C-alpha cells in the first residue's frame, strides 16, 4: 500500500470539492483490497460514509430511490425490495459474504472492479510484470494466453477479457435502473445500460463517470405490473464465490405468452450483460422450453470463448433457461 | 469447562473430553508464534522473485536502505550466520535445504530473493516494495503433464510377475489418474519470532515438531543444540506444511543476531502458495488384472510425482497398494519429475490420499467393467494378511468398515445404472472409497510432576497442532491418578522439555500414551514409597504395594479408613473422604515435588511389533445430488467408518475426522493450485481464487469409529487418526459423481466443465 491522505467529507459539496486526484471510499470492500495490491494508488481518499445518502425512498411515480451509501445487506433485506424487486434482493444475497455485504454500498458496487487474477497482480502493467491494458494501456493482456477459466465470453476485445464480477449490477441492468451523479459540472443521470463501458480498445475506461463525479443514488423504475423476477447464480461452490454464469430475469406472462421481458447475465460479460437478443427472441412467444432454449441460443450467439472458459457458454445457456422457467412459472 | 459429567478415572479414556486448552483459544489468550512481542522488536518482510527460473542480474536496495526505519536489507551475499543443512547426512529434516539468499539463482516463482528488516511492519513492507531486482529470466518448467519423465523409475513392492499376469488375465483394466497441486492453507500463517541473547537463540515458531526444529536450526545457525530453544505452544494447524523448517525461520534468526534485536517475520497468504510447501501433482497409471468373477490377479501402480529443482520430496502414492487387497502379482514404480516449483511437503495423508484416489477409483471402474457391485468386489479381494510385507495384520477390520458404512448409507437400495436414482427432482449418486494409513509407535519422553499445591504437571516437547494433544496428556494423568482435569497442567511446545514426537504421520497420540503412563505410574510409585517411609505418615509401615492413588488421594487398597490423625497441615482439606491428598504427603516430606520420567520405546525396535503389519483402515460412502438442468452438483452425505484402534478422546477424534472429510471434499471438488505457464507463478494464490469448502458446501457428515484396540501398538490400543480421514474421500465422491452423471473424472478436482459432458439431461 502507498501512502495517502485521508479526508472525511461531511456532505456532498465538500466531497466534490476534495475530489481532485482522489478516490471516494465508501465500504472499501474493493478499494482497500486493491490498494493493498498496489492496483489502486490514490493520493487522497475522501471518506463519504458521513454523506446523507443512506436512505431507500419510494418515488412519487412508484419507483424506488436508493441512496449510494445504502449497504448491500440493508438493500437486500428492505421490505420494498423484497416485495417489488425480488431479483435485486436475490442477486445481492448471492454475492460475497454477510460481512462484506454489511460494508459494501450501492454506489461502490456499481464501481466494483474485475477479479481478473492478472489485473490484481501487484506488478501487472509494469515492465517485467503481466501485461494488463486496464492497468497500463498498451501493456497487453496476460489473460488472453493465460489461465482464463473465470474470464468473459461476451463483450470481450483483443485488449481485455476481464469479467465484471457484480451480482447487484446484473439485477439492476434487468430492472433498467438509472444512476444519478453529481460533479463539478452539476447533476446528471445515466441510464444503467450506458454506465458500464465495453473494453474495446480502452479497457482502462470502465464507466461513464467523469473525473470528480460522485454517484449519489440509483433509481429503480416503477415495478412492472404482473411481472415476476428472479436471479440465479451458478458457481463452483455453494456460497462466497463469484458467478461462472448468472441470470436476472423480469417477465410477465399473459395467456401463456411472454408480454414483458428483461434479461441480464453475469459471470460471462465484460460488463453487466443485458441481452437484447434474448429479449427479442422471447417477446410475444409462448412461455415454454423451446422459447427459452431459443433465447439462450440467441443470448450466447456472439460469445467468444478462450482456452479455459468455453464451458461458460453452455453453462450460461442452462442458467438462462432455468431462470426463464422460474420467472414465467405460473404459481 | 463442563467436566463434571465426565466419567472418572480410567473411564475418561475413550469418551469425548472437552479440550483443556479450549478456553484459551475461544478467549483469544492462547498466544501463537507471531503473537509474541518484545521491547525493541524489529519486523522483517521478504521479497519474492517474480520469475520462475533464471538468475538475479542485480539487486538495487539503495532506495530501500534510505527509507525511514530500515535497519537491514538481506539478499544474496548479504546474510550472516546461516549454514547449509544436508538433508540425508544430518539428524533432523528440513523442508527446503537451500539456505535463503545463498546464490543468485531463482528456482521457482516466489522464491525469497531479499528481505528488509525495519522498525515497523509498515516500514519494512514499504521498503521491501522499493527493492529493485533485475533478472535474466528463463522459461520455467511448470508443465502439468508429467509424462516427460526421463530418469530411472524406482521399483518397489514387487511380487510375482505382474506383467505376465496382466497379459494373461481374462479381464484387464488400465487408466491414468491425476491429482493437482494442492496447497496447505492452515488458518495460521507461517511465521517466526527470533530472539538472540548473545549466545542463544529462542525461536517462537509455528512448527509441528519443536525438537526437529531445534536440531535443524542449530545446524543452520551454527550454534550448539543447547543454544537453540524452539517454542510453539499453540499452532493454528499445519496439515504437514509445518512439519519441517522453512527459510523464513533462518531469515528471522540471522537478522536477530545481526541486529542484536528480536525479529518477527510472517509469511503472507500469497507466499504460502509458493514458499511453504504443497501436495505435489501426481500422475498415476493403474493396471488391474482380474478373473471374470472378480478376483484380482495383478496390480501395477506406476506413478510420477512432481517435485522441486533441489529437494527430493516424493509423494509415495503406492504405499497402500501392496497390502490393501490380495493379489499374487504386484509392482509399484515411482518417477520423480522436477519442475520449477517450491519444495513440496507432506500434506495430510501424503501418498495415501492421491494414491488411494487412483487405486480406489480403479477398483470402482473395474467393478463396473465386471458388472459387479463395487462393495462385493472389495469383499472378494480383502487381504487376510499383508502380502507386501508378508506379515499378519496387528488388527484389521476393513471388512466391517465396509459393511457398517454400507448399512448406514443404504447401499442395498443402490441401483447400479447411471442416473438411475432420483429424489426430490434431483439425481442421486452413491460411491465408495477405502482408506488406510500406517501406524507406529515412535519414541517419546514425558515427565510427570506431583506438586505440593495439589496440581500435576506433565511435560513433553511435543506440541498440540489443534488436534487435542494437550487434553490427551491430561486424560492419561487423570486416568492413572484421579486428579481432576482442572488440576492438571500440561506443558508442551517447548524444545527445552523432555524430547517428544513430531506431530505428524498420525503418530503423536500412540507415542505419548506409553511415556505419559509410565511417567505417571513411576511418580505415583515414588509417592507411595515416600508415604510409607515417613515416620509421621498415617501410612507408615504399610507396604507401598498395599497403597494406591485414587481421586488424587493416597489410600490403602484394602479399603480401610486411613489414619488421618496427625496430618496437621491438612486443615483446609476434607478429611472425611478416604485417603490423604497426595500433596499432603509431599508437605509431610518437605518435598518441592515428585517427578518421574517415562519413555516410549519405538515399535520399530520392538521385536513383537516387528512381527506385524501395523495400519489403520476405513472407508467412505458418498452421496451426491445432481441437477443436470443447471449442472449443479452437491455432495449431500458422507458416511465414514474407521478402524483406527481405540479412540482416546472421541470428541477431538470426531473433530479431526470431520475436518479430514471436509478437506477431502475440497480436494474432490475445488482445490487446485494453478501455475501460470509463462511465469511459473501460482496464479490463484489467494482465498478468492483457490477455493475451499464453505459451510454451505458441507454435506451431512457421519463419523463412526469401530474402536477395536490394537495392543500391538501400545497398551491403550490406540493408533492415530490425523491422516486417514482424508484418504478415500475423493474416489468415493468421484464414483458417486459417475453414478449420478455418467462422467468419470480421473483428474481432480471435479469441475462443472466435466459435468457438462453428462448425458443425463433431466432429473
HADDOCK unambig.tbl for C-alpha pairs under 7 A between the chains (distance, minus, plus):
assign (segid A and resid 117 and name CA) (segid B and resid 683 and name CA) 6.77 0.50 0.50
assign (segid A and resid 117 and name CA) (segid B and resid 684 and name CA) 6.95 0.50 0.50
assign (segid A and resid 146 and name CA) (segid B and resid 676 and name CA) 6.53 0.50 0.50
assign (segid A and resid 147 and name CA) (segid B and resid 676 and name CA) 6.68 0.50 0.50
assign (segid A and resid 237 and name CA) (segid B and resid 697 and name CA) 6.55 0.50 0.50
assign (segid A and resid 238 and name CA) (segid B and resid 696 and name CA) 5.63 0.50 0.50
assign (segid A and resid 238 and name CA) (segid B and resid 697 and name CA) 5.39 0.50 0.50
assign (segid A and resid 239 and name CA) (segid B and resid 694 and name CA) 6.73 0.50 0.50
assign (segid A and resid 239 and name CA) (segid B and resid 696 and name CA) 6.22 0.50 0.50
assign (segid A and resid 311 and name CA) (segid B and resid 753 and name CA) 5.47 0.50 0.50
assign (segid A and resid 318 and name CA) (segid B and resid 629 and name CA) 6.18 0.50 0.50
assign (segid A and resid 318 and name CA) (segid B and resid 630 and name CA) 5.39 0.50 0.50
assign (segid A and resid 319 and name CA) (segid B and resid 630 and name CA) 5.87 0.50 0.50
